[in-house]
Amino acid sequence: MLFLYLYPMKHILLIIIIALIPFSCSAQADTKSDKEKTEMKPSKNEDGEWDLTVMDTQFDYFLNAVAKPMNQYSEASLKSRNTLLVNEWNSYYHSGRYRNVIESSIDYDPREKYGLKFEYKLYQVFAYVNWKYGLRMNGLSGSDVFQR
């Protein structure tokens, strides 16, 4: 009698395990695609220049109406600030801090020559996050910090 009682339980257990296999596979696939989505990588545009795409509708307004003009910065100063800011940003991202603002890490190589336009635009991303969300980042110049 004990054998008859265990036999149906084995089938139920087997059915449950088989039913859960697709869920475990899809969870792994989602994790991989999430990881791929959560890293901002610089890319070259049609002219061969490095470019950064910001998917926030107010960013262009910020660049044109609020941010200091590009001619007030040097490429070297922006590169050194961006190196610090990217490290700070990625630290926040990996720690889970400011999840409502920082949704991806940034792939930035300080040895790469991105050019003034790219360095300016990347720097303005950090200034924009400060302006829009009040997130204070230590690498921002005092004149680029917006008080709330």
Buried (B, 14 or more C-beta within 10 A) or exposed (E): EEEEEEEEEEEEEEEEEEEEEEEEEEEEEEEEEEEEEEEBEBEEEEEEEBBBEBEEEEBEEBBEEBBBEBEEBEBEEBBBBBBBBBBBBBEBBEEEEBEEBBEEBBEBEEEEEBBBBBBBBBBBBBBBBBBBEEBEBEBBBEEBEBEE
